[in-house]
Amino acid sequence: MISNIVIDTDAYKITHHLQRPSNLTYFYSYGESREGGYYNHVMFFGLNYIIQNYFKVPTLEDIKEGKGICEKLFGTNKYFNEEVWLKVVELGYLPLIVKGVREGTLVKENNVCFTIESTEPWFAPMVSHFEDFLMHVWYPTAVATRGTNIKSMLIPLLGDYCGEDINSLLPYMVTDFGLRGGAGYEAAILGGMAHLVNFKGTDNIPAIHNILKYYPPTKEALDDGYIIGGSVWATEHSVATVWGKDNEVEYLRAQLYRGDVNLTVSIVIDSYDADNFTKNVVMELREDIINRPGRVVFRPDSGEVLPSVLLHLHNLEGVFGTTINSCGLKVLNYNVGLIQGDGMNELSIPTLYYNIAQVGWAPENVVVGSGGGLLVEGLSRDTSRWAVKCSYAEVDGQSINVSKTPKTDMTKASKSGKLKLIEESFANFSTISSSSMTKEEFDSYEDSMIEYYNNGSTIIVPFDEITRRAEKYINYFSNF
């Protein structure tokens, strides 16, 4: 993707430095998930990726290119702020401070999640230029919030119906299949990174690659065996169909023995007749599967979800038998199971586990994979009503508390003054404003937001710290 910071913004923002008071010397804005969104909390994630990836000093070539594009775009060369960008090049950093919530923190809607402010008077009119970058934190936050919601619904289901150790089963119950189905390649990667805040199952290798670059885990965590994400040997239809319809037994045999026999294999089964596969093809290699140390899961990839899953569980029970777990539900013998990848989304995932339990099947028989239903379906900036607004400025040395109060929709009213996020008790945050108290009172409060960017200086946010933090908040998420 081609990037040029001097024009990586909405076109109308290029003109804003000319529209503000000429004696503006300080500008301060904030971002929040406004009240009334789909979720009443958000699991904040992705700010450090944005900062590290996009908050970079332009080159002289960038400025020349940006000026030329803007001249053709607007029909004039008067709007592009060449003088200020040349000052940035000379300065060697963006004169900005960006603060934000620690990633992996669960924050209730209607609270400040990040702020951005100028540190040089001449750069104050340019602060809103960066809103588009920062606003895109909505997407990884939305995916991380969706994962938190799914996880929060699975935990009580597992507690009621699972006979295994929940902590070993839960991280791999939902796998990211979304790299090919994201809203774009970068979005799919960022969404895949956000998924790994809550779960470890993934086929999204670029997500892991980018975590290692932008969120490198601590050496202590890696030395202790910390895993960002995990996957398995898995077939697809192009593997199954080249064997031909009459060679499904050989197709299955190859998968059982060509990979590491101690590890899990996932076998797609619906290239021709999935019912026949789990009833008859599997029977042909029953002893091979029984004697194989690693788990074998079969993937039906078509058909109505619940009837399909129940059919194949029944068929596999006929081949391998079942054992009753401590919750009184059936578990397939010999470490055999299913992976359901079709039709899985935020609501259908917990619904599937609940429904199979109602007819006697334990959740440990099934894992799920999700692509568009995990990373795309139903998600937009308005899912949690994200907005970035100016709340404070200084003109001619005078402080101005800035806000909007639209009479036609007061849910869009914005906050005023400088802001801090205060954790009154664990998972209980509130936003305070300098506009409602003295400077001494405001300064006495400790801000839960940290500096992600300060005049060119950035921070490292280890991913293991994010996942541990998110885990602590999981029991505080209740959206439905």
C-alpha positions in Angstrom: 0.0 0.0 0.0 1.3 3.5 -0.9 1.4 5.8 2.1 2.3 9.5 2.3 1.5 11.1 5.6 1.1 14.6 4.2 -2.0 13.5 2.2 -3.1 10.4 4.2 -6.2 12.1 5.4 -9.7 13.3 4.2 -9.3 15.9 1.5 -11.3 18.5 3.4 -8.9 18.3 6.3 -6.1 19.6 4.1 -8.0 23.0 4.1 -8.7 23.2 7.8 -5.4 24.9 8.8 -6.7 27.9 6.8 -10.1 27.9 8.5 -9.1 28.1 12.1 -8.1 31.3 14.0 -4.8 32.5 12.8 -3.6 32.9 16.3 -4.4 29.3 17.3 -1.4 28.0 19.3 -2.6 24.7 20.9 -5.1 22.1 19.8 -6.4 19.0 21.7 -8.7 16.3 20.6 -10.0 13.0 22.0 -11.5 9.8 20.7 -14.3 7.7 22.4 -16.9 5.0 21.8 -20.0 7.1 22.2 -23.0 5.8 24.2 -25.6 3.8 22.4 -23.4 1.4 20.4 -23.9 -2.3 19.9 -21.5 -3.1 22.8 -21.7 -1.3 26.1 -17.9 -1.9 26.5 -15.0 -2.0 24.2 -11.8 -4.1 24.4 -9.2 -1.5 23.3 -6.6 -2.7 20.8 -4.6 -1.5 17.8 -3.3 2.0 18.7 0.3 1.1 18.9 0.1 -0.5 15.4 -1.3 2.7 14.0 1.4 4.8 15.8 4.3 2.6 14.7 3.1 2.2 11.2 1.9 5.7 10.2 3.3 8.4 12.6 6.4 9.0 10.6 8.2 12.2 9.4 7.6 12.8 5.7 10.4 13.1 3.1 10.9 16.1 0.8 9.7 13.8 -2.0 6.5 13.1 0.0 5.9 16.9 0.3 6.5 17.5 -3.4 4.2 14.6 -4.3 1.5 15.7 -1.8 1.6 19.3 -3.1 1.2 18.1 -6.7 -1.8 15.8 -5.9 -3.5 18.5 -3.8 -3.1 21.1 -6.5 -4.9 18.9 -9.0 -7.4 17.7 -6.5 -8.5 21.2 -5.4 -7.6 23.2 -8.5 -5.3 25.4 -6.5 -1.9 25.2 -4.7 -3.0 27.5 -1.9 -4.6 24.8 0.4 -1.6 22.5 0.9 0.4 23.5 4.0 3.9 23.1 2.5 5.5 25.5 5.0 4.5 23.5 8.0 5.5 20.1 6.5 8.9 21.5 5.7 9.2 22.6 9.3 8.4 19.0 10.4 11.2 17.7 8.2 13.6 20.1 9.7 12.4 19.3 13.2 12.8 15.6 12.7 9.6 14.4 14.4 5.8 15.1 14.5 5.3 17.7 17.3 2.5 15.7 18.8 1.6 13.7 22.0 -0.8 10.8 21.7 -2.1 9.2 24.8 -4.4 6.1 25.0 -5.8 3.4 27.0 -3.5 0.4 27.6 -4.3 -2.2 25.0 -6.2 -5.1 26.3 -8.2 -2.9 28.6 -12.0 -3.2 28.8 -13.6 0.3 28.8 -17.2 1.2 29.2 -18.7 3.2 26.3 -18.8 7.0 26.7 -15.2 7.2 28.1 -12.2 8.8 26.5 -9.9 6.2 24.9 -7.2 8.3 23.3 -6.1 11.9 23.0 -3.9 13.9 20.6 -2.4 17.3 21.2 0.1 19.6 19.6 3.5 20.5 21.2 4.5 23.3 18.9 2.3 26.4 18.3 2.8 26.4 14.6 1.6 22.8 14.4 -1.6 23.3 16.3 -3.8 23.9 13.2 -2.7 20.5 11.8 -3.7 18.2 14.7 -7.0 17.1 13.0 -5.0 15.9 10.0 -4.2 12.8 12.0 -7.8 11.9 13.0 -8.3 9.4 10.2 -5.3 7.4 11.3 -6.4 7.3 14.9 -10.1 6.7 14.1 -9.1 3.4 12.5 -8.5 2.0 16.0 -12.3 1.3 15.8 -11.7 -1.8 13.7 -9.2 -3.8 15.8 -11.0 -2.7 18.9 -14.3 -4.0 17.4 -12.8 -7.4 16.5 -11.2 -7.7 20.0 -14.5 -6.7 21.6 -16.3 -9.3 19.5 -13.8 -11.9 20.6 -14.3 -10.8 24.2 -18.1 -11.2 23.8 -17.8 -14.6 22.2 -15.4 -15.7 25.0 -17.6 -14.4 27.7 -20.5 -16.4 26.4 -18.4 -19.6 26.0 -17.0 -19.6 29.5 -20.3 -20.3 31.3 -21.3 -22.9 28.6 -18.0 -24.7 29.3 -18.5 -24.5 33.0 -21.9 -26.2 32.7 -21.1 -28.8 30.0 -17.4 -29.4 29.6 -15.6 -32.2 31.4 -12.1 -31.0 30.4 -9.9 -28.2 31.8 -11.5 -25.1 30.5 -8.3 -23.2 30.4 -6.7 -25.7 28.0 -9.7 -26.0 25.7 -11.0 -22.4 25.5 -8.1 -20.7 23.7 -8.4 -22.9 20.6 -12.2 -23.1 20.4 -12.4 -20.3 17.9 -9.9 -20.2 15.0 -9.4 -17.2 12.6 -10.1 -18.2 9.0 -10.4 -14.6 7.9 -7.2 -13.7 6.0 -8.9 -14.3 2.7 -12.2 -12.8 3.7 -11.2 -9.5 5.4 -12.3 -6.1 4.2 -8.8 -5.8 2.7 -5.4 -7.4 3.3 -4.3 -5.0 6.0 -7.7 -5.1 7.7 -7.6 -8.9 7.7 -4.2 -8.8 9.3 -5.2 -6.2 11.9 -8.4 -8.1 12.6 -6.4 -11.3 13.0 -4.1 -9.6 15.5 -7.1 -8.4 17.4 -8.6 -12.0 17.4 -5.4 -13.2 19.1 -6.1 -10.9 22.1 -8.7 -13.5 23.2 -8.0 -16.8 21.4 -5.0 -18.6 20.0 -6.5 -20.6 17.2 -5.4 -18.9 13.8 -4.6 -19.6 10.2 -3.6 -16.0 9.8 0.2 -16.1 9.8 0.6 -12.4 8.7 -1.2 -11.5 12.0 1.4 -13.3 14.0 4.2 -11.8 11.9 2.9 -8.3 12.6 2.5 -9.0 16.3 6.1 -10.0 16.4 7.0 -6.7 14.7 4.7 -4.2 16.4 3.9 -6.0 19.7 7.0 -8.3 20.4 6.3 -10.5 23.4 8.7 -10.1 26.4 11.8 -12.4 26.5 10.5 -13.8 29.8 7.2 -14.8 28.2 9.0 -16.4 25.2 11.4 -18.2 27.5 8.4 -19.5 29.4 6.8 -21.0 26.3 4.4 -18.2 25.4 2.5 -18.9 22.2 0.9 -16.1 20.2 -1.2 -18.4 18.1 -1.3 -22.0 16.9 -2.6 -23.9 13.8 -2.7 -27.5 12.5 -2.2 -29.6 9.4 -5.4 -29.0 7.5 -6.7 -30.0 4.1 -9.0 -28.1 1.7 -11.1 -29.1 -1.3 -8.2 -28.7 -3.7 -6.4 -31.4 -1.7 -9.3 -33.7 -1.4 -10.6 -33.5 -5.0 -7.3 -34.2 -6.8 -7.4 -37.7 -5.2 -10.7 -38.3 -6.9 -14.1 -39.4 -5.7 -13.1 -43.1 -5.6 -9.9 -42.6 -3.6 -11.2 -40.9 -0.4 -9.7 -43.7 1.7 -6.3 -43.0 0.3 -6.8 -39.3 0.7 -7.6 -39.8 4.4 -4.7 -42.2 4.8 -2.2 -39.7 3.4 -3.3 -37.1 5.9 -3.0 -39.5 8.9 0.6 -40.4 8.1 2.2 -37.7 6.1 2.1 -35.1 8.9 3.4 -35.5 12.4 1.3 -38.3 13.9 1.6 -36.8 17.3 -0.2 -33.6 16.2 -3.7 -32.7 15.2 -4.9 -33.1 11.6 -8.0 -31.4 10.2 -9.7 -33.3 7.3 -12.3 -31.6 5.0 -15.0 -34.2 4.2 -17.7 -32.7 2.0 -16.1 -32.7 -1.4 -18.6 -35.4 -2.4 -20.7 -36.9 0.3 -19.8 -35.9 3.9 -22.3 -38.4 5.4 -20.7 -41.3 3.6 -17.2 -40.0 4.7 -17.9 -40.1 8.4 -20.0 -43.2 8.2 -18.0 -45.4 5.8 -14.7 -43.8 4.7 -13.6 -43.3 8.3 -14.6 -46.8 9.2 -12.1 -48.1 6.6 -9.2 -46.5 8.6 -10.7 -46.9 12.1 -7.8 -48.7 13.6 -5.3 -46.2 12.1 -7.1 -43.3 13.7 -7.4 -45.1 17.0 -3.7 -45.8 17.1 -2.7 -42.3 16.0 -1.5 -40.3 19.0 -2.6 -36.9 17.6 -6.1 -35.7 17.3 -8.2 -36.1 14.1 -11.0 -33.6 13.4 -13.3 -33.7 10.4 -14.6 -30.6 8.7 -18.0 -30.6 7.1 -18.0 -27.4 5.1 -21.6 -27.2 3.8 -25.1 -27.8 4.9 -27.3 -26.4 7.7 -25.0 -26.1 10.6 -26.7 -27.9 13.6 -28.2 -30.8 11.6 -24.8 -31.3 9.9 -22.8 -31.3 13.1 -25.3 -33.6 14.9 -25.3 -36.0 11.9 -21.5 -36.3 11.9 -21.2 -36.6 15.6 -23.8 -39.5 15.4 -21.8 -41.1 12.6 -18.5 -40.9 14.4 -20.1 -42.3 17.5 -21.0 -45.3 15.5 -17.4 -45.8 14.5 -15.5 -44.9 17.7 -18.1 -44.9 20.5 -18.4 -42.3 23.2 -17.6 -41.7 26.9 -19.7 -39.7 29.3 -17.9 -36.6 30.8 -18.2 -35.3 34.3 -21.1 -33.1 33.2 -23.1 -36.1 31.9 -22.5 -35.4 28.2 -21.1 -37.6 25.4 -17.5 -37.2 24.2 -16.2 -39.1 21.2 -13.5 -41.7 22.0 -10.0 -41.7 20.7 -9.5 -37.9 20.5 -11.7 -37.6 17.4 -13.8 -34.5 16.8 -15.3 -32.0 14.4 -14.3 -28.5 13.2 -17.2 -26.4 12.0 -16.1 -23.6 9.7 -19.2 -22.7 7.8 -21.8 -20.1 9.1 -19.9 -19.3 12.2 -20.2 -15.8 13.7 -20.6 -14.0 17.0 -24.0 -15.5 17.8 -23.9 -18.8 16.0 -20.7 -19.9 17.7 -22.1 -20.0 21.3 -25.5 -21.1 20.0 -23.9 -24.1 18.3 -22.2 -25.2 21.5 -25.4 -24.7 23.6 -27.6 -26.6 21.1 -25.4 -29.6 20.9 -25.2 -29.8 24.7 -29.0 -29.7 24.8 -29.1 -33.0 22.9 -26.3 -34.7 24.9 -23.0 -33.7 23.2 -20.2 -32.1 25.1 -18.6 -29.0 23.7 -15.1 -30.6 23.7 -16.2 -32.6 20.6 -16.2 -29.5 18.4 -14.0 -26.5 17.6 -15.0 -23.8 15.2 -13.4 -21.6 12.6 -14.7 -18.3 11.3 -13.7 -15.9 8.6 -16.0 -13.1 7.5 -18.3 -13.8 10.5 -15.4 -13.0 12.8 -13.6 -10.1 11.0 -16.2 -8.4 8.9 -19.8 -9.2 9.4 -21.7 -6.4 11.1 -18.7 -4.3 12.0 -18.3 -0.6 11.1 -17.2 2.5 12.9 -20.8 3.0 14.0 -20.8 -0.4 15.7 -19.5 1.3 18.8 -20.2 4.9 17.6 -16.6 6.0 17.5 -15.9 9.7 17.2 -12.9 12.0 17.4 -13.6 15.6 18.6 -11.7 18.7 19.6 -12.3 19.4 23.3 -9.7 22.1 24.1 -7.7 24.8 22.4 -5.7 27.9 23.1 -6.0 31.1 21.1 -4.0 34.2 21.9 -2.9 32.5 25.1 -6.5 32.1 26.2 -7.8 28.6 27.1 -11.0 27.5 25.3 -13.1 24.6 26.4 -14.6 23.2 23.1 -17.6 21.0 22.7 -20.6 20.4 20.4 -24.1 20.1 21.7 -26.4 19.3 18.7 -30.0 20.0 19.6 -31.2 17.4 17.2 -29.2 14.5 18.7 -27.7 15.0 22.1 -26.1 11.5 22.0 -23.5 13.2 19.8 -22.7 15.9 22.3 -18.9 15.9 22.9 -16.8 16.4 26.0 -14.9 19.6 26.7 -11.6 20.4 28.3 -8.5 18.2 28.7 -9.5 14.7 29.7 -8.3 11.9 31.9 -9.5 8.3 32.2 -9.8 7.4 35.9 -10.0 3.8 37.1 -12.2 4.1 40.2 -12.0 0.4 40.9 -11.0 -2.5 38.7 -12.8 -2.4 35.3 -14.7 0.7 36.5 -13.6 3.7 34.5 -14.8 7.3 34.4 -13.7 10.3 32.4 -12.9 13.6 34.1 -12.5 17.0 32.5 -10.4 20.0 33.3 -13.4 22.1 32.4 -15.2 21.1 35.6 -12.5 21.5 38.2 -9.5 23.6 39.1 -6.1 22.8 37.5 -4.8 21.6 40.9 -7.7 19.2 41.2 -7.3 17.9 37.7 -3.6 17.4 38.1 -4.1 15.4 41.3 -5.8 12.6 39.4 -3.7 9.8 37.9 -4.5 9.2 34.2 -5.0 5.5 33.2 -4.0 6.5 29.6 -0.3 6.3 28.7 1.8 8.1 26.1 2.1 6.1 22.9 3.8 8.9 21.0 5.7 12.0 22.4 7.6 14.1 19.9 8.9 11.2 18.0 9.3 8.8 20.9 7.3 5.7 20.9 6.8 2.7 23.2 6.9 -1.1 23.0 3.7 -2.9 24.0 4.4 -6.6 24.5 1.6 -8.8 23.3 1.8 -11.1 26.3 1.0 -8.2 28.5 -2.0 -7.3 26.4 -3.4 -10.9 26.5 -2.9 -11.2 30.2 -4.6 -7.9 30.8 -7.5 -8.8 28.6 -7.9 -12.1 30.4 -8.3 -10.2 33.7 -11.2 -8.2 32.3 -13.1 -11.1 30.7 -15.5 -11.7 33.6 -16.5 -8.0 33.6 -17.9 -8.1 30.0 -21.6 -8.5 29.9 -23.3 -7.2 26.8 -26.5 -9.3 26.5 
